């Protein structure tokens, strides 16, 4: 696998402009806070720790945006992180001592969050929070939970630069979301996602209609995509996943999970159905990132519980309000979800995810097996939508996005 070298800076290289601002908000697991637009920091590498680590990656991309991973450390690294961490092999919290936290060779390294800044020197900068985890191949989902350091995407600001937060995103991607024009199946037929309203009923894979509890949206500009490549959506061409799925092209965020239902999934995970992020399908013909200079509008759909809905005929997940997804939303979006009442999140936790969510690594293995053996990812006849009507509407909507 390709080997890369990454230069990282410790959180102690950043001094907040006031006591109410902390870079801890950028990555503390389970925190309800997050960096806000306008937060200011002074960056000075001479005041903190700088690390150089080597890692190997299944993909050849040097941007380290956690898309082709896993990225695995080739050498042990000790980070002076003030935060506790969990590991996939040790679910208990490990509190760092005065010597910091040491992660052995073979540990997984990932980029959880990204932020952009306006510098006092007139330049723009972007960084990503780096998290380490003891990688355990017997664990389906490794938990990269805490930011231990950061790395700069592109240029590193000079020491003494004052940085003002101009934007944030979930590392390597935006939150799970669809894009404008996507047709969501309802008991009354396909409806464009931007036309849905709270209280509307949405048809789910289980056959039951579930009410929309919350809708969110945000506009991602072409400039933001250029700064944060993980915000570039993925286009899945009509029929790319076999058996006519999707019925028309669809654009989704990279971490948006699509259902796979096949004997291969059953052999790998013990269950025929699982949810696979769009980025795992990049080796499939007809699936590719699509950069739009004029930007794209993303939409989130929260139901009364995590469900599989039909988007352009493709079985896809609704928003799963887990800690990582909530942390990736804007402060306003999170506040709106919390305002629904604790019972909404409690109901999601009690019911759990609609289907198993394997790690990105295992999902890529699943996809490779399907491609190698020429197998479809989904059986025929899952979507109750009228194919011709859905295809016409979705194709017309997608032509404006392509």
N, C-alpha and C positions, 0 to 999 in steps of 0.2 A: 504494500500500500504506500502511497505517496507520503513523504515525511516533510513536515513544515516546522518552522521556528516562529514562536509568537512572543513578542515583548509585551509584558503586562505591567500595569502600575497599581500599587496598593491604594486602598481607600484613604490611607493617611497622606496621600499626595494632594488631597482636596481639602480646602478649608472653607466651610460655609460662611456666607456673608452675614448671617444672623443666627442666633441660637435656635430658632424654630425650624431651620432647614438642616437636613442631614442626608448624606448620601446613603445612609442605612435604609432610607425609604425606597432606594432604588432596587434593593434586593432582599430585604429581610423576609423570610418565608412566612406566609400567612398574614403579613401586615396589611391593614386596610388602607394604609397611606401609600402615596406614590409621589414621585417627583412632579411638581406642578410647573406649568409654564411660568417663567419669570423667576424661578429659584436661581440664586447666584452662588457660585463657588470660585475660589481662586485656586488655580492649578500650579503646583510647584513640585517637580519630580525630586528635587534635592531634599525635600522635607520628609519623604516617605520611602517606601520600598519599591524597587523595580526588579522584575523577574523576567528571565528568558527561559522559556520552556520549549522542549521538542515534543511533537506529537505526530502520530500517524493517522491517516484519514482514508476511509473507503473512497471518497471522492477526490478529485484533483483540484477543487477550488481552494485558493489560498485565503479567501475572505473570512473563513472560520465563522460562518453564520449558522452552524448547527443543522445543515440541511442534508449533507451526504454522510454523516457520521456513522458509527460513533467516532469521536476523536479520542484517542487513547494516549496517555502520557508514556513517553519512552524512558523517562528518568523520574525519580522521586522529586517532589517539590514541597518545600515548607513555606506556607504563606502566613503572614502576620495578620490574620483576619480576626477582628474582635467578635465575630459571630459564631455561634454554635452551628453544628451541621448534623445532618443525618446521612447515613450511607445505605445503599441497597442491601448490604449484608449485615448491617447493624442498625436497626430502626430506632434505637435510642439516641437521644441527643448527646453529642460529644462536645464538651466545652473546651475551647482552646486554652492551653496553658501559656506561660510566659514565652515559651519557645515557638508558639504558633501551632498551626495544624500541618501535619505532614501527610501527603498523599503519595502512595508508592507508585512505581511504574505499573502501567496497566489500568490506572484509574481513568475514569471517563472525564472529559472536560467539555463543557458546553457553554454557549452564549445564551443567557436567558432573556435579557432585556437590552434595549438600545435607547439612546437619548441623543438628541442633537442640541447644539449650543451655538449661540452667537458670541464670538470672542471680542474682548475689548480692543483687539488689534484690527477689527473689521473683518476678520475671516470667520467662516463657519466650520464647525467641527462635529464629529459624531463618534460616540463610543459605545461599547457593549459591555455589559456585566458578565464576568466569567465565573462559572461555578464548577467545582470539582466533585467527583463522586467515586467511591470505590466501585469499580465496574464489576458486576457479577453476572456471568453469562447465564446462570440458572435463574436469574430474576427477570421477569418479563418487562417490568417497568422500573428502571433505575430512577432515583429521586434526586434530580439536580435542583436543590431547593434554595440555596443561599449564595448571594454574590460575594466572592472572596477577593476579587480584584477586577480590574477593567482593562480593556485594550482599546486603542484608538483605531477607528476605521478610516484609513487614509492618513492625513497629516496629524502630527502631535503638536499641540499648542506650545509656544515658548513658556518657560517658567515665569510665573508672575501674572499670567493671563487671567483676567476675570471672565468667567464663563456664565452666560445666562441661558437657562433651559429654554429651547424653542420648540421642542417636540419630543415625544416618547413613543415607544412601540415595544411590543413583546419580541424578545430576542429571536431573530431569524424570521419573524413573521408578525402579522397583525393578529388580533384575536380571531377566533373562529367566526367566519362570516361569509355571507353570499355577496353578490354585487347587483347593482341596479339592473332591472330587466329580467332577473331570474323568476321563473314561473313556479310558484308553490302550489301544490295541489290541495284543494279544499273540497268539502262536500258539494260545492256548487261549480267545481271545475277549477282550472288553473287561474291563479291570480298573481300579478306582478308583485314582487316582494315589497316594493315601495308603496303599493296600494293597500297592503294589509293594515288592519287597525287592531288595537288592543281589544280583546273580547271575540275577535273572529275565530272561527273553528278551522283547524288545519287537519287534514287527513294524515294519519300515521301508518307505518308499516303494519302495526298490530290490528289495523282496521278501525280503531276508535278515532273519533274526532276529538282533538284536544284544543282548549282555548289558548290564544296568545296572551301571555301575561305581561310581556314587555317587548318593545321594539326599540332598537338603537341604530344609529347610523353615523358615519363620519366620512368626510371627503379626504382622500389621500391624493395630494397633488403629484404631478410628475417630478417636481423638484424633490419632494420627500422620498419618492421611489428611487431617485438617483442617489440620494444620500443613504438610504436604508434599503438595499436590494431585497431584503426579506419581506418588504411590503409589496413587492411585485406579485400580482395574483397569478394563479395557474389556470390555464385554459384546458379543459377536457373536451376534445372534439366529439361530435355525435357518433355514437357507436364505438368509441375507443375502448370501452371496458367490456365489449362483447354483448351479444344478444340485444343490440339496440340501446345500450346504456352509454351515455344519456341519450334521450330522444332528440336533443338539440345541443349545440355547444353550450358550455357553462363555464363561468369564471368564478373561482372561489379563492379564499385566502389559503396560504400554503399549509397551515395546520388544520384546515377544515377537514373533518373526517367523513369519509364515504364508506358505506357498508360494503363488505365483501362477504359473499356466501358461497362456499364451495367445499368440496371434499378435501382440497389441499389445506384450507384453513382448519378443518376438523382434525386432520392428521397433525398439524403443527401445534394447535392450541387447545385441542380437545373440545372445541365448539365450532359449529359450521359457520356461524356468523360472527364477524368482528368489525371494528371500525378502524379504518386506515387513513392517515393524513394524505392530502392531495400530493404533497411533495414526494411521497414514497412511490408515486406512479410515474415519475419523470422518465423512467426507462421504457415506458409504454408508448408506442407510436401514436401520435395524436394528442399527447399530453406535454405541455411546455409552458414556461413562464411567458407572460405577455406584458411587456412594458408599454405604458400609455403615457405619452408626453403630456396629454391633457388631463391626466389623473383618472381616478376611478372612485365611485362611491360604494362603500361597504355597508352592509346591513346585518344586524344581529337579531335573532328571533329566540326569545325565551318562552317556553311553554310551561305548563304546570309541573312537568317532569321531563327529564331528558328523553328524547324520542328520535326515531328515524322518520323523516318526512320525505316527500318526493319533490325534488328541485329539478326542473327540466326533465322530469321522469327518472332522475337518479336518486336512489335512496341515500340520504345524507342526514347528518345529525343536526338537531337544534342546539342551541347554546347550552353547554354543560358548565354551570357556574361554580367550578372548582376554584381553589386558591389561585392557580396560575392564570386561569382565564379572567377572573375578577381583577387580578393585579394588572393585567394587560389592558383593561378597559380604561377609558378616561375617567377622571375623578367624577365628572358629572354623571356618566353612565353608571358608575358604581353606586353613587348616591341614589340614583333613581331605582336601582334594583334593591338596595337596602330599604328604601322607603316602602317597598311592597310589603314588608313585614318579614320577620324571621321564619315564619312558617313556610314561605316559598322555598327558601334555601334548604330548610329542614326537610321538606318533602323530597327535594332532589337527592339529598344525602341518604334519606331513608330508602328510596327506591333504587339508588345507585345508577350508574351509566346504563344506557339501553343495551349495549353489548360490550364485550371485552375490548379494551383499548391497548393493544400490544405496543411495545416500544418502537420507535422509528426504525431501529436496527432490524427487529423481527419483522416489521411490516415490509421493509425493503426485501428481505429474504422471501417473504410470501409473494410479493410481486414478481420477483425474479423467477420463482418456480412456475407461476402462471404463464409468464412470457416464454420461458424455455419449453414448456409443454403445450403451448398454444391453447390454454384453457381460458374460458370466459370467467370474469370475476363474479358474475351474478347469473342466476338462472332466469329463464324467460318468465314473463307474466306477473312480475311483482307489482308494477305500478298500475293502479286502477284508472289512470287518466286515459282519455281517448287519444291515441298516439297522433293522429293526423292533426287534431286541433291543437294539442300541446306543441307539436313540432312547428306548426305555422307560427304560433304566438312566440315561442321561445326563439325560433330562428330569426324572426323579425327583430326581436329585442336584442339578440346577440350580435346581429349585423352592425348595430350601432356601437357595440363595445369592441368588436374585433379590429 
